[in-house]
Structure formats: C-alpha cells, structure tokens
Amino acid sequence: MATSGKFAFWTALLIMCWTESYSGQRLNSITDTCSGPDETDILRKELNVLHQIVKDQAIKMEILKGELNSVNQKLSKCCSSTGPSPSDSDGHYGKEFLIAFPKSQGSVSKVQVLITAKEDAFVVFESAHPGVNNTFEVAANAGKEVSLPVSVVMDMDGIFRKAVTIRASHAISVYCVIQCSCSAAEGFLVFPSRYLGTTYLLSNSDFANIAIASQHKNTTIKLTILSSPSYITWRGINYTENEVIKIEHLADLKTLQFSANGYLFGLIESNNPIAVISGSSSDASMFEPNSVMEYMIPAKNFDFKYIIPNFAKSQQDTYQFQFQDHNENSVTIPGIDVTRGGGTDLFYYAFGNGLPCIAKANEIMMPVVFSSYESTFMTLIPSKEQYSNDYRILTPSTSQFSHYIVITIQATQISGILIDREPIQKYKNTMKSVTDSDSKEEYITITIEVSTGFHHIYHTDSDMTFGLILYGYGTSERISYGYPAGLRLK
C-alpha cells in the first residue's frame, strides 16, 4: 500500500471510529440538580459512555500519531543518503500483518496471538469474521497475549472471509499458536505485510493443509502440484501431479484453503502479494499425531546454505529440503545421508543426529525441520543473512509446555548475547559447535529452557546478528509447537 494510501486509511479510520462511537447515542439533557436516584443512575451511565468514547478516541489518535511519524521518517529517508534506520534491519518487526488460520486436527480450543514490542504500542485487530475486531495496548518489555474466537480457524476447503489484519502504532512482532482439545498444538511467526511475496513453495507431510490470505482486490492464485501421492479436489474436480488449480478475482482479505490426504509439494504463484501458511492438519508420520504449520517464506528469500541447530529433548529430527525448479539439484550435509524424495530432484530429506549441522545445495532451497518428542512441530530454518540482533518473545501462557530457545551464532561473536540481562556464558554447558568446511568458521548453538512469559534476547553490538528458534514440548500431554523468533527478509 502506498504511503499516501496508508495516510488516507488512518485518517478515514479515525473519522469512522469517531463517528461510530457517537452513532445512535443520544445523551439526555443534564438538569441543574438530580431529581432522584433514577436520574443519578442515568447520569452515571452517560458518564461511563463518555469516558469510553474519550478512551477509544485517544487510542485511535495514538495510532494515527504513530503512522504520521512513520510517514515523516520515510520522507526524511527520501531526502537523505544515510540509508535505512537500524530498525529496518529487523524484518520480524512491523506495523501491519495479515493472518489466516488453517484447520487443525479435531476441534480447536484456543487461538492465541502473541505480540511483543520495543516501544509501547496500540494494536488494532480487524476482520470480517465476527468477534475479532478489537484494540489493545501492548507494553514494551511485557508483551500481550490476545485470544481470538476459535471460529476464525478454517475447518474445510473453500473460500472464506476469515483473514485477520493487525495494525500497530509502533513496530511489533507477531506470533500465533493454535491449541486443540484433542491434545494438539502448533504455532508460527507472522511476517509483516511489507515482506509478503507472490511466489512460494509448500512444505508439509501427511494430511497436507494450505491456507492463503489475499492482501489486495482482484488477486489471482495459481497452485501447481509438483508432487503428491494423492489428488486434490477443488470445486468437484480432482487435480494431481503437474496439474494447476487457478482461482481468479479473489477479493482482498479473503482466505482459501486446500488440503490433501497425503503430502502436497507445490508452487504457489499470484499477481499480488499473499500470505501462505502451509503444514499438515494431522501429521502422523512420527510419534503422536499433531498439527504442524508454518507461515511460508517468499521464494526470493531462499539461500544456498543453512546452519541447522540441534533441538534439546528431540527424539528425532527430519530435515526437508525443497527446490523450485528441476536443475539436477543436490543437498549435502557432512556426516549425514541425504536422500532424494521419490523420483524427483525437487525434494530431499535427511534425519538429524542430535547435533548441529550445515546443509549446502547447488541451488537455492527452502529447509524445514520436523522435530519430534512424542509429538511433532515444524519450523523453518533461517539462513545467516536472515539472523537478527534483537528478539522479544512471549511464550504461550499454559503450564502444558516446557519452553526452549535455541540460538545459533558465529563462535567469535557469542560473548555479547544477553538473555534477560544474563550473559549467555551462564548456559555454556548446553553449547555445541559445527564448522563450515568452506569458510572454516565455527558456529555455536545453545539450547536454553525458558519460563512462560516475556523474554528479551539481544546482542550488545548492534552489528552482530544471530538466529533464534522458539519451541515447546508438552509436559503432561503429547503436544508441541515451534517457529523462528524472527527473520530478516528482502
């Protein structure tokens, strides 16, 4: 959305909210004296209404001020050669987000949106789906957990009006966790809308499940099925490998969902930026079934090399590597066998051995890890170029999980990391290392169990970056979740 368009949006939003706040509210004229208890009650109710109107408009005004400051900063950059501000390098912080919630195994019991911020922020949730629209205040160094109606989760294939947009007065990070009454859970990092793309690969396993949210009007979405053991039924027609499903003229903020009984590796292309969440509604390939999902990264952000950390307590890690084109692709991991998936060179997989490793390919690829401890979670692996300097995370507020963070950083840079103001050397007994055979650089991974709630992890040198993945395993039930705590994107 252009700057002028955003300014017009916030101005219109402020006027609309002000108008709606007064719409249909006729305040009785106030007499000089109270004639009795009934009139006293009426006056108190009117006073409460006025207080709420003032509070709501103050919140909307703060958001508008934040947007005006953003416009001023952009104008300053246009007239300056100093380049982007340091905050622009933190790709997981933003002021506008687009979310869709794919179906999960069984009935959904909780939908949580976890928000953190570097500065106090006002955050507005908007959706055509009932029960979502609301405004919240997010405190820096504390975060905010927002519960949405479980009906916002899609429960079947088709097109719906269930997209959720989040707008904030100051830059925030957004994470989502879905929990089911059937002892299943999973979560994902949400990228700011400015990083959404038009080309995506899909990663999943058994019972593939894909959700897509459109950001603009007249969006055309094309799914090319690259590999799948089963067919997909869309509007009464079956589609299989090398066939294309095309949906045209999709309205803005619409959501659609595809699913398959087996895995579904595919290529998603669109004429406008979209959000894509891919996974499996019930991954039963390892241990207990569990919903798995990730907010997919646009293909333009793929890389050739990735450092894959070890995940504490994991009983089995499965690495999945995908390519966009047939180019006689190959993936190598020293000390680990990497196998081509089926008869295609679009998909490779390997099994982890509990140690960090480095995966390299001859073409850019997308790596995903399925990590299992009685149940499975799915997470993207950031490349070195996608590491950030500052992460503020909020773990799901439930006693059912043991929460962990795993950090990946070059060995020579490790001393400057602070975890809730504690030096990382405190956790040196969990450190493991791996050396890049090309550059001879040593990388360290550190796994740390963290408590439920807010945590701040950063490097004291603003030029130093590191990778961070947050995950959790159930303490009493076979559930799990996992996702990158942040990614810097193009």
N, C-alpha and C positions, 0 to 999 in steps of 0.2 A: 504494500500500500504506500503510495507516495506521501511525502511529508505533509503537503497541503491537504491531502485526503484525511490523514490522521488528525490534523488540527480541526478540520471540519467535523470529523466524527466526535471528538471530545467536546467541542462546542455544542453540537447538536445534542449529545448525551446529557450535558449539564442542563440545557434548556428543557429537554424532555423530562429529566428526573425532577426538576423544579416544578414543572407544570403538573406532572403526575402526582407529585406529593400533595398538591393543593386540590387536585381534581376531585370533585364530589364532596369536599369537606367544607361545610357551611358552619362557621363558628357563630354561636349566638351572641347577640349584643350583650355587653357586660354592664350591668347596672352599678350604681354607686355603692349599694350595700347588698349584703346577702339576705335574702328573704327567708332562708331556712336551710336545713341540711341537704335537701334535694338540689338546690342551686349550688351549694358548696361542692357537692359531688360532680355536678356538671362542669363547674369551673376547673376542678382538679383534672378531669378527663381532658378538657380543652388544653390545659397547660401541658399535660403529657404529650398530646398530639403536637403542640408547638415545639416542645423540646425535641421530639423525634425528627420533625421536619428540619430543625436547625442542625441536628447532628448529621442527618443524611446529606444535607447540602454542604456541610463542612467537609465531609469525606469526599464528596464528588469534586469539591473545589480543590482539595489537596491533590487528587489525581490529575486534574486539569493543570495545576501548577507544575506537577512533575512532567507532564507532556510538553508544556511550554518551555521548561528548562531544557528538555531533550532537543526541542526544535532549535533553541538558541545555541546549544552545543554543536549541533550539526551545521548550523550556519557559520559558526566560528571555524570549524574544520574546513569548510569550503573556502574560506578566505585565508587559511593558514597552511604552511608547508610542514608543520610539525608532525603530521600523521595522526593516527588514531590514539585515543587516550588509553591508558593501561587497562581500563575496564573492558575495552572492546576485545581484548585477547581472551576473555573468559567466556567461551562460547555457550556455557550452560546457564549463564545469567541473561535474562532478557525481560522485556516488558509486555510481551504478547505471546500467547501459547494457544495451540489447537490440539484437542484431545478427542480420541474415540476409545471406547472400552469394548474390546472383543469378548465374545461369550467364553465362559469358563465351565469347568466340569461341575455339574449339579447346580443347585440354587446358590446365588450369591448372598452372603450375609453382611458384607461390609465393603464399601468403596471409599478409600482414603486418598486424599490429595495432600501431600506433604510439601510445605513451602518454607524456604529459608531466604533470608535477605541480608545484604551488607548494611543497609540502612532501613530504618522503619519505613514501611510501605503500606499503602491502602491497595487492596486487591479486589477486583470485581469479577465474579463468575457470571457468565451469560450463556444461555442455551434456550432453544425452542422447547426442550424437554422440561416438563413441569418439575418444580422443586429444586432447581439448580441455581436460579438467579439469586445472587446474594452479594454482600460486600463485607470484607473482613479487614482487620488491621493485623499486619504481620510485624512483630518486633524483631529487630536485629538481635542476633545472639540468643534467640529463643525459638523462632520459627512458629509455624502454625499448621495444625492438622485439621483439615476440613473433611467432613463426611458428606458424601453425595447420596441421593436416593439410589438404591440398588437397581431400580428400573432403568437407569441410564446405561446399564450394560446391555449390549445386544444379545438376543437369545436365539436368533435364527438368521439364515441367509436372506439378504434383501437390502433395500434402501430405506433409510430411516432419517428422522430429524433428531439425532441424539448427539451431535457434535457439541463440545463444550469449549468455549473460548475463555481465556483468562487474561485480563489486562491489569497492569500494576502501575502505580505512580513512580516507583523506583525499581531497579533491576532485581529480579528474584530468580531462584532456582525452583523447579517443579518436579516432583516425583509422584508416582501413583502406585498404590498397592490394592489389589483385589483379593478378598478372602471369601471362601465358600464355607457353608455349613457342613459340607462333605469333607472337611479336612483338606482343603487345597488352598494355595495362595501363590501369588506371583506379583511382580512389580516391574516398573520401567521408568527410566529417565525420560523426561519430555524436553525436546529441543525447542528453543524459541522459534517463533514462526518465520523470522527472517532467514533461518537456515534450512527451511523446508526445500525439497527439490522436486524434480519431475521424473527421475529415474531411480528405481530401487530394485534390489534383489530381495527375495523372500527366504527366510530361514525358519525351519520348523522341524517337527518329527511326526510321529503318529498323530492322526486326527488333526491335520493342519487347519489353521484358523487364521484368517487375514481380515483386519479391519482397516478401512480407509476413510479419511475425512477430507472433504473438499474445502479449500480456502476461498475460492472465487466462483462467481457465476459461470455458467456455460463451460464447465470442466469436462473434458473427455478423458476417460481412463481406459487403458488397454492392458490386459493381463495376457502375457504369452507364457504358456505352460511349458517350461523347459524340461521338467522331469517329474513324473508322478506315477505310482503303481496303480492308481485308481482314476476314475473320471470325476469331473466336477459337473454338477447340474446347476445351470443358471437359467431361470425362467423356462423350465421344461425342456431344455436342450442339454445334452451331455457333451462335455469337452474333455479331451485327453491330450497327451503329449504333442507338442508342436502346433497346437491349435490356439486360437486367440479369442478371448472374450472382450468385447468392447462395449462400454457404457458411455453414451454421449449426453451432452446438455445437462450434466449433473449440477444442481443448484448449489450455491455457497452454503456452507455449514451443514451439508448433508453427509450422512455416513452410509457406507455399504460394507457388507460382509460376504466373504467367500469361505467355503470350508470343504474339506475332503476327508475320506476315511483313512487315507494314508498320508505320507509326506507330500508336500507340494512345493517344488522348487520352481520359481517363476520370475519373470521380469515384469515389473510394473512401470508403465510409461504414461505420462499425462501432459496436457498442454499448459496446465497451470500447476504451481506448487501444491503439494498434498502432504498429508501426514499418513504414514503407513505403520501399523502395528501388526507384527507377524509372530506366530507361535503355534501352539497346539492346545486345544481345549482340554485334552486329557492325555498327556504324554505317559504312556505305559511301557516305554521301551526299557526303562531302568527302574528297579525297585518299585515303590508305590506310585500309582498314577498321580499326577499333579499338573495343573495348568501351567504352561510356560509361555512367555511372551516378551517381546522387546519392541521399543519404538525404533524403527529401522533407520539406518543412516543413509543419506543420499549417496548414490554410487560415485559421485565426483569426489567423495572423501576417502575412497579406498586407498590402500597403500600396498607396498611390496613386502614389508617386514613388520612383525609384531612380537612383542615380549609377552608371553603368556604366564601369568603368575600361578602359584600353587594355592589351593583353597583348603584351609585347615578343616579337619574333620571329614573332608570329602572321601567317600569310598571309591568313587570312580568319576573321572572327568573324560568326557568325549569332546574332541575338537572337531568342528565342522568348518570347512573352507569352501567358499563358493566364488566362481568366476562368472563374468557377464558374457564372455564370448569363447568359442572353441578356438584356441590358439596353441594346441599341444601343451596345455598348462601342466605345471608341476609344483609340488609343495615339498619342502624338505625340513625336517626337524632332527638335529643331531641326536642320535641315540634312541629315536622313536620311529617305528614303522608308520608310514603314511600311505593310506590305501585309496585308490581311485574308486569313487562311488559308481557302481554299476558299469555300464559300457560307455560312460560319458566322461569327458575331462572337465566338466563344469563343476564337479563336486568331489571333494576329497575329505577323508576323515582319519582320525587317529585317536588313541586312548592315552590319557595322561598317566604319569607315574608318580604323582605327588611332589614333583619338583618343578621349579620354573623352567621354561624352555623358550627358544626363539624359533619362530616359524618364518620361513622365507619362500617366496614364489617368484616365478619368472614374469608374471603379470600381476596387476593389482587385484587384490582379492578382499573378501569380507570374511573375517573369522568370528565364530561364535563358539562359546563353551557351554555344554550341558553338564553341570556339576551335581553329583548325587550323594546324599546321605539319607537313606531311607526314602527320600523323595528328591525330585529334580528341580533345579532352577536353570534358567537360560540367561546368559549375559553376553553382550558384545564386548570385544576386546579393543581398547583404544590403541592407536599407533602412537609412537613417541611424539609426533607432531601434534597430537590431539591432547597431550597432557596439559593440565592447568596448574596454576600457582596457589589457588585458594579454593577450598571446598568447605561449604557449610551444609551439613546433612542433618536430617531428622529421621530417626528410626521409627517404624510403626509402633504405636503405643499399645502393645499387647505383651503379656507375660509368656505367650506361647513360643516366643523366639529367643534363641541366642544369636546376637548380632555380631558381625565381624566386618572389619575393613581390611583390605589387602592393598598395600602401597607398592608401587614399582618406580624405582628411581636409579639413576646412574650412581655408582658407588661413591664417586668423588664428591657428590653433591648432597649426600644424605644428612650431614650434620646440621643443616639448617631447618629441618622439618620439626614443627611443633604440633602436638596433638593435645588439644585443650590446654595449651600453655605448657605442656610437659615435653621435654626433649625426647626425640624418637629413640635415643640410645637406651632409654629405660626398657625398651622392648627388644633388645639386641638378641635375646635368646630365640626369637622367632625368625630371625633373618636367614634367608637363603640367597644364593648367588648363582648367576649364569653369565657366561662371557660370550660376546658376539665374535664369532670366528673371523668376520670381515674386518671390523674396526678394532678388535682386541679390547673393546670397552667392557667393563664389568658392570652388571646391573644387579641391584639388590631388591628382593621382595620381602615385605614384612607383613605378617598377619597378626591382627590385634582384635581381641574381643572387646566390644564396647557396650555400654549400658543403653537402655532405652532412653530416647530423648535426643536433645540437640548436641552436636559436636562440631568443633571448628578445627580443621586440619589445614595448615598452610606452611609455606617456606618463607623464612625471614628475608631471603634475597628474592626480590620481585621478578628477577630474570630467570630464576630456576623453576622448572616445572616437573611434575611427577604424575603418574597415573594412580587412580583410586577407584576401587570397586567395593560397593557395599552389598553384603548378603547376609542371610539368616537361615538357620535351620530350626525346626520345631523342637521344643524342649520335652513336650509330652505327647505331641501328635506329629504325624508324618507329613509335615508341610515345610515349604522353603520359599525363599524369594532371593533375587539378586539382580543388580544392574550397575552400570558405571555411575559414579557420583558426579561425573561431569565430562564433557568432551568439547574441545575447541574445534569448530567446523569451519569450512570455507563458505 
